[in-house]
Amino acid sequence: MKIIPQNLLHAKAGRALPLQLARVFFAAFAMSIFPLTANAVPHTVEGSDITESEWQSWPSWCKAVFLASEWANSSKFRGRLTGTAIDSERKSFMATYGVHGPHHLCLAIIYINRARSMTNEKGEFSPRKNLIKKAINEISYSEQRTPKTAPGISLLNAYRGIAFHLNGESTKAIAAWEEGIRLQPSKKDSYLAWAQSLIADKNYLEAHRLLSRYDKSKEYETADGEYFIGFTLYKLGKKTEAKERIDKAHALGYPFPGLKKKIDAEIKSKK
């Protein structure tokens, strides 16, 4: 609310305020009772600033659920998929994951990736902090509407934990990951998200212990699951065991050969 100088508020009794002063007073009064109108800023549609590279990085189901949402109406990506393709992807996603409001989760993933690429600026209102808070809000929208029995609850909790972790809320992050593991102990998502946070903190032993729990209960082998098990084994000095896991990860389609080449070279140099 705009502050009115005291000399404008206390005109002498029986004397009207001069016309110009009256206008000033009325303008300030209008701002006080219509703050949203007086301070209005153009509304930005969620997802309107998604870049081409971010669009390409999305899984096909994210593209479909975004284009099926009202956010797509003003998006430059409108028309990228046919109506038939959108419907097919949405049905497949709901059967596989069952997360409600999935376009909110997909937008949160973009916000998380943006925040990860930024320096850890100080301040509650820094651009990075703002992105993280937006991610938390978008994930919360989906989480509040998704039953705990949904097949994708581990995935949802994985991203909840990541967002909390980026926000410096470690207790909430661990609680989210633990819930994901408790509800779906054979799914990889919450295990891997938690393990990556431990790896980032160079806590390789705890990361390996966590991944060993996953290894015993996993529903099937995956490229990223085998890779991270192999990575922690390597960091713990168990190169032969690490090589077995890394080789398996690549056999399953893991795309980045850096660690594999490094382990192969180190093992070869010792022969």
C-alpha positions in Angstrom: 0.0 0.0 0.0 1.3 3.5 -0.9 2.1 5.7 2.0 0.3 9.1 2.0 2.3 12.1 3.4 0.8 13.3 6.6 0.3 16.9 5.3 -2.0 15.5 2.6 -4.2 13.7 5.2 -4.7 16.6 7.6 -6.3 19.5 5.7 -7.7 22.2 7.8 -11.3 21.7 8.9 -13.8 23.1 6.4 -11.2 23.4 3.6 -11.4 21.0 0.6 -8.2 19.5 -0.5 -6.7 21.1 -3.6 -7.6 19.2 -6.8 -4.1 17.9 -7.5 -3.7 16.7 -3.9 -7.2 15.0 -4.1 -6.1 13.1 -7.1 -3.0 11.9 -5.4 -5.0 10.8 -2.4 -7.6 9.0 -4.6 -4.9 7.2 -6.6 -3.2 5.9 -3.4 -6.6 4.9 -2.0 -7.4 3.0 -5.2 -4.1 1.1 -4.9 -4.9 0.1 -1.4 -8.3 -1.4 -2.2 -7.4 -2.8 -5.6 -3.8 -4.1 -5.1 -4.1 -6.9 -7.7 -5.3 -4.5 -10.4 -2.9 -1.7 -9.6 0.1 -4.1 -9.5 -1.0 -6.6 -12.2 1.7 -8.3 -14.2 1.2 -10.4 -17.3 0.2 -14.0 -16.5 2.6 -16.6 -17.7 1.1 -19.9 -18.6 2.9 -22.8 -17.0 5.3 -24.6 -19.3 5.3 -21.7 -21.9 9.1 -21.3 -21.5 10.0 -24.9 -22.2 12.9 -25.0 -24.6 13.4 -27.3 -27.5 16.2 -29.3 -25.7 14.0 -29.7 -22.6 11.2 -30.9 -24.8 13.4 -33.4 -26.5 14.7 -34.6 -23.1 11.2 -35.5 -21.9 10.1 -39.1 -22.1 7.3 -39.7 -24.7 4.6 -39.8 -21.9 5.6 -36.4 -20.6 5.2 -34.9 -24.1 1.8 -36.6 -24.4 0.4 -35.6 -21.0 1.6 -32.0 -21.5 0.0 -31.7 -24.9 -3.3 -33.1 -23.4 -3.3 -30.4 -20.7 -4.7 -26.9 -20.9 -1.1 -25.6 -20.8 -0.6 -26.8 -24.4 -3.1 -24.3 -25.8 -0.5 -21.5 -26.0 2.6 -23.8 -26.4 4.8 -23.8 -29.4 4.9 -27.6 -29.1 1.2 -27.9 -29.8 0.6 -30.3 -32.7 3.9 -32.2 -32.2 2.0 -35.4 -31.5 -1.3 -36.6 -33.1 -4.4 -37.0 -31.1 -4.1 -40.7 -31.4 -0.5 -40.8 -30.2 -1.4 -38.6 -27.2 -4.3 -40.8 -26.2 -2.2 -44.0 -26.6 0.7 -42.6 -24.5 -1.7 -41.3 -21.8 -3.4 -44.7 -21.5 0.0 -46.4 -21.4 1.3 -44.0 -18.7 -1.7 -44.4 -16.5 -1.5 -48.2 -16.7 2.2 -48.2 -16.0 2.4 -45.4 -13.4 -1.0 -44.2 -12.5 0.2 -40.8 -11.3 -2.5 -38.2 -11.3 -1.8 -34.7 -12.8 1.2 -36.1 -14.6 1.9 -32.9 -16.5 2.6 -31.3 -13.1 5.2 -33.9 -12.4 6.8 -33.5 -15.8 7.1 -29.7 -15.4 8.7 -30.3 -12.0 11.3 -32.5 -13.6 12.2 -29.6 -15.9 12.4 -27.3 -12.9 14.7 -29.8 -11.1 17.0 -30.1 -14.0 17.2 -26.3 -14.4 18.0 -25.9 -10.7 20.7 -28.6 -10.9 22.4 -26.7 -13.6 22.6 -23.5 -11.6 25.1 -22.4 -9.0 23.9 -22.7 -5.4 23.0 -19.0 -4.9 22.3 -17.8 -1.4 19.0 -16.1 -0.6 15.5 -17.3 -0.1 14.4 -15.6 -3.4 17.3 -16.6 -5.7 16.3 -17.9 -9.1 17.5 -21.4 -8.2 15.5 -21.5 -5.0 12.4 -20.3 -6.8 12.7 -23.1 -9.3 13.1 -25.7 -6.5 10.0 -24.3 -4.7 8.0 -24.5 -8.0 9.1 -28.1 -8.4 8.0 -29.0 -4.9 4.6 -27.3 -5.5 4.1 -29.1 -8.8 5.0 -32.5 -7.3 2.7 -31.9 -4.4 -0.2 -31.3 -6.7 0.4 -34.8 -8.2 1.2 -36.4 -4.8 -2.0 -35.2 -3.1 -4.1 -36.7 -5.9 -2.3 -40.0 -6.4 -3.2 -43.1 -4.3 -0.4 -44.8 -2.4 -1.2 -48.0 -4.3 -0.4 -46.3 -7.7 2.2 -48.3 -9.6 4.3 -45.2 -10.1 4.4 -44.2 -6.4 8.1 -45.0 -6.2 8.8 -42.7 -9.1 6.8 -39.9 -7.6 8.5 -40.2 -4.3 11.9 -40.3 -6.0 11.3 -36.8 -7.4 9.7 -35.6 -4.2 12.9 -36.5 -2.4 15.1 -35.0 -5.0 13.2 -31.6 -4.8 13.4 -31.6 -1.0 17.1 -32.5 -1.1 17.8 -29.6 -3.5 15.9 -27.4 -1.1 18.1 -28.4 1.8 15.4 -30.4 3.5 17.2 -33.6 4.1 14.8 -35.1 6.6 11.8 -34.6 4.2 13.9 -36.0 1.3 14.8 -39.2 3.2 11.2 -39.6 4.4 10.0 -39.4 0.8 12.5 -41.9 -0.4 11.8 -44.3 2.5 8.1 -44.1 1.8 8.7 -45.0 -1.9 10.9 -48.0 -0.9 8.4 -49.1 1.8 5.5 -49.0 -0.6 7.3 -50.5 -3.5 10.4 -52.3 -2.3 11.1 -53.9 -5.7 11.0 -50.7 -7.7 14.3 -48.9 -8.4 13.3 -45.2 -8.5 13.5 -44.2 -4.8 16.6 -46.3 -4.2 18.5 -44.7 -7.1 17.5 -41.2 -6.2 18.6 -41.6 -2.6 21.8 -43.4 -3.6 22.7 -40.6 -6.0 22.3 -38.0 -3.2 24.7 -40.1 -1.0 27.1 -40.4 -3.9 27.0 -36.6 -4.4 28.0 -36.4 -0.7 30.8 -38.9 -1.3 29.2 -41.3 1.1 29.9 -44.3 -1.1 29.6 -47.0 1.7 26.1 -45.9 2.6 25.1 -45.7 -1.0 26.4 -49.2 -1.6 24.5 -50.5 1.4 21.3 -48.9 0.1 21.8 -50.3 -3.4 22.5 -53.8 -1.9 19.0 -53.6 -0.4 17.7 -52.8 -3.9 19.8 -55.6 -5.4 18.2 -58.2 -3.2 14.6 -57.1 -3.9 14.6 -55.7 -7.4 12.0 -56.9 -9.8 14.4 -57.1 -12.7 17.8 -55.9 -13.8 18.1 -52.4 -15.3 21.0 -50.5 -16.9 21.1 -47.6 -14.4 20.6 -49.9 -11.4 23.6 -52.1 -12.4 25.6 -49.0 -13.2 25.2 -47.4 -9.8 25.9 -50.6 -8.0 29.1 -50.9 -10.1 30.0 -47.3 -9.5 29.8 -47.7 -5.7 31.8 -50.9 -5.8 34.5 -49.1 -7.8 34.6 -46.3 -5.3 35.0 -48.8 -2.5 38.0 -50.3 -4.4 36.3 -53.5 -5.6 37.3 -53.2 -9.2 36.7 -56.8 -10.3 33.1 -56.8 -8.9 32.6 -53.3 -10.3 33.6 -54.4 -13.8 31.0 -57.2 -13.7 28.2 -54.7 -12.9 29.4 -52.1 -15.3 29.7 -54.6 -18.1 26.1 -55.8 -17.3 24.9 -52.2 -17.3 26.3 -51.6 -20.8 24.8 -54.9 -22.0 21.5 -53.6 -20.9 22.0 -50.4 -22.8 23.8 -47.9 -20.5 25.0 -45.3 -22.9 28.0 -43.6 -21.3 31.3 -45.6 -21.5 33.6 -43.5 -19.4 33.7 -45.6 -16.2 33.8 -48.8 -18.2 36.9 -47.7 -20.1 38.6 -46.5 -16.9 38.0 -49.8 -15.1 39.1 -51.8 -18.0 42.3 -49.8 -18.3 43.1 -50.0 -14.6 42.5 -53.8 -14.5 44.6 -54.3 -17.7 47.5 -52.2 -16.3 47.8 -54.5 -13.2 48.1 -57.7 -15.3 
